[in-house]
Amino acid sequence: MIKVTTKVRVRYSETDQMGYVYYGNYPQYFEVGRVELFRYIGLPYKDIEEYGIMLPVADLSIKYIKPAKYDDELLITTTVKKIPEGARIVFEYEIKNQEDILLTKGYTTLYFMDKNSGKILRCPEQILNIMKPFFE
């Protein structure tokens, strides 16, 4: 299993008139967590793209529990519970505030896609080889 926690501070521009994080911004927080998870395992997202691989989101689920507010420090915990088998990878997320209160949770499913042909493909070996040690 791979589990990484990333901190971000809520910026004013991410909030609505009530001072709460606008609901449409949570997928961006999920993306921050995903990118940082890849960086943590030694696979920056730009390297994935240099391999000719794109990772489009196929499924997104968000459960809003409590609102995040302007200037909150958010802790985005991103988890990959199983190594990719086939063409997809699933990321799970929990977002807590600085008081360790769970605000939001969710998941995304992404597919490995050939950048040039647009065809869905199995997780490439070079990516699997980087991920395998985290699952042993």
Buried (B, 14 or more C-beta within 10 A) or exposed (E): EBEBBBEBEBEEEBBEEEBBBBEEBBBEBBBBBBBBBBBBBEBBBEBBEEBEBBBEBBEEEBEBEEBBBBEBEBBBBBBBEEBBEEBBBBBBBBBBBEEEEBBBBBBBEBBBBBEEEEEBBEBBEEBBEBBEEEEE
